[in-house]
Amino acid sequence: MTDQITYQFEAFLQRITLSDSEKLNALEQGQSLSRRIEQRSEVRECLITGSMVRSTAIRKFSDVDIVAVIEPEDQLAHSEPAALVSAVAQILREMEPDVQVSENAVRVTHVDGGVVDVLASVHLGINAEGDEEYRIPTARQDGWEIYAPEAQNRRIREATKLLGEDFKRLIRLCKWWSKTHDQPIPSHEIELAAYRAFPREIPELSRAVVEFSESIRHQIDGSPLAQTALLDFNRLAREAYGEQTSGNFQKSSELWGRVFGDEFTAVIA
């Protein structure tokens, strides 16, 4: 009985983790679209990044991220943020039938359900850490923010080397919680929060979820709705872990099911 919750976590992770073939297929779709985008004179190059590259993607919710770097001499490079997003959306509508703007990205949905998000960017240079930096529209398209995709990739690589694969597994768990609770925290912020929460070692997964839920409450200054979601996440995770350590595995399973949803409790149904 002592391994029941551990078994549920393992089985749940298998359900939400992409297989190698699923990840390969998604990346091939991204690469194919990237090659077509790069044929446009307005585009200097495309970079594939995001959770698929970092192996922190989850089933049902993750997509391939493409950074489309605009030619610095093209007039698009001098556009306002909303105009740049709109122009990239128009370019993609000439290539694909299902194209929608989603915040600061342009989302392409393939007939098989695969999703690729294209983020328009303008190259700025190299930062002090040696990473390429880009200017991208903010989520509301009302300004610019600095984006260094390789910095995020490097952090995840470094943490995984130090902490092991449980670091990525924890990220997948917490991304699933967020996605199934109206996404109070963006996925890239979950990765950064996990990186900050476990600088040296990571406990077993159920305990790690509790510690992460406590840490992220103090890291994220989100909306009132986001703060309420984080408080509920932390409260339920603490209660679930408390029942687990007390040996009340049925109650613990029910509470973890409230954290992660039916996919978690279904593994023992």
ChimeraX attribute file (.defattr): number of C-alpha atoms within 10 A of each C-alpha:
attribute: neighborCount
match mode: 1-to-1
recipient: residues
	/A:1	10
	/A:2	11
	/A:3	10
	/A:4	15
	/A:5	19
	/A:6	15
	/A:7	14
	/A:8	20
	/A:9	21
	/A:10	15
	/A:11	17
	/A:12	19
	/A:13	19
	/A:14	14
	/A:15	15
	/A:16	18
	/A:17	19
	/A:18	20
	/A:19	13
	/A:20	10
	/A:21	9
	/A:22	13
	/A:23	20
	/A:24	13
	/A:25	13
	/A:26	20
	/A:27	21
	/A:28	13
	/A:29	16
	/A:30	25
	/A:31	17
	/A:32	11
	/A:33	19
	/A:34	20
	/A:35	12
	/A:36	12
	/A:37	22
	/A:38	16
	/A:39	11
	/A:40	13
	/A:41	10
	/A:42	20
	/A:43	21
	/A:44	18
	/A:45	16
	/A:46	23
	/A:47	16
	/A:48	20
	/A:49	18
	/A:50	23
	/A:51	20
	/A:52	19
	/A:53	14
	/A:54	15
	/A:55	19
	/A:56	23
	/A:57	25
	/A:58	25
	/A:59	16
	/A:60	13
	/A:61	12
	/A:62	21
	/A:63	23
	/A:64	25
	/A:65	23
	/A:66	23
	/A:67	23
	/A:68	24
	/A:69	22
	/A:70	25
	/A:71	18
	/A:72	16
	/A:73	10
	/A:74	13
	/A:75	11
	/A:76	21
	/A:77	20
	/A:78	13
	/A:79	12
	/A:80	14
	/A:81	24
	/A:82	17
	/A:83	14
	/A:84	23
	/A:85	26
	/A:86	17
	/A:87	16
	/A:88	22
	/A:89	21
	/A:90	14
	/A:91	15
	/A:92	21
	/A:93	15
	/A:94	9
	/A:95	13
	/A:96	12
	/A:97	12
	/A:98	13
	/A:99	21
	/A:100	17
	/A:101	15
	/A:102	15
	/A:103	15
	/A:104	22
	/A:105	25
	/A:106	25
	/A:107	22
	/A:108	27
	/A:109	17
	/A:110	14
	/A:111	9
	/A:112	6
	/A:113	9
	/A:114	18
	/A:115	21
	/A:116	25
	/A:117	23
	/A:118	29
	/A:119	24
	/A:120	28
	/A:121	28
	/A:122	23
	/A:123	20
	/A:124	14
	/A:125	11
	/A:126	12
	/A:127	11
	/A:128	6
	/A:129	7
	/A:130	11
	/A:131	16
	/A:132	16
	/A:133	19
	/A:134	20
	/A:135	20
	/A:136	25
	/A:137	25
	/A:138	16
	/A:139	15
	/A:140	12
	/A:141	17
	/A:142	11
	/A:143	13
	/A:144	16
	/A:145	11
	/A:146	15
	/A:147	20
	/A:148	17
	/A:149	17
	/A:150	15
	/A:151	16
	/A:152	19
	/A:153	17
	/A:154	13
	/A:155	16
	/A:156	21
	/A:157	16
	/A:158	12
	/A:159	20
	/A:160	15
	/A:161	11
	/A:162	15
	/A:163	17
	/A:164	14
	/A:165	11
	/A:166	15
	/A:167	24
	/A:168	22
	/A:169	21
	/A:170	23
	/A:171	25
	/A:172	24
	/A:173	22
	/A:174	23
	/A:175	26
	/A:176	24
	/A:177	19
	/A:178	22
	/A:179	18
	/A:180	14
	/A:181	16
	/A:182	11
	/A:183	14
	/A:184	19
	/A:185	22
	/A:186	11
	/A:187	22
	/A:188	14
	/A:189	14
	/A:190	20
	/A:191	24
	/A:192	16
	/A:193	20
	/A:194	25
	/A:195	21
	/A:196	16
	/A:197	19
	/A:198	18
	/A:199	11
	/A:200	10
	/A:201	12
	/A:202	19
	/A:203	13
	/A:204	10
	/A:205	17
	/A:206	20
	/A:207	18
	/A:208	20
	/A:209	22
	/A:210	20
	/A:211	19
	/A:212	25
	/A:213	24
	/A:214	19
	/A:215	17
	/A:216	22
	/A:217	19
	/A:218	11
	/A:219	13
	/A:220	15
	/A:221	10
	/A:222	13
	/A:223	11
	/A:224	10
	/A:225	11
	/A:226	19
	/A:227	18
	/A:228	14
	/A:229	19
	/A:230	22
	/A:231	16
	/A:232	14
	/A:233	24
	/A:234	22
	/A:235	15
	/A:236	20
	/A:237	27
	/A:238	22
	/A:239	15
	/A:240	28
	/A:241	23
	/A:242	17
	/A:243	18
	/A:244	24
	/A:245	12
	/A:246	10
	/A:247	13
	/A:248	15
	/A:249	20
	/A:250	15
	/A:251	16
	/A:252	24
	/A:253	22
	/A:254	16
	/A:255	21
	/A:256	25
	/A:257	18
	/A:258	17
	/A:259	24
	/A:260	22
	/A:261	16
	/A:262	12
	/A:263	15
	/A:264	23
	/A:265	19
	/A:266	12
	/A:267	14
	/A:268	12
	/A:269	5
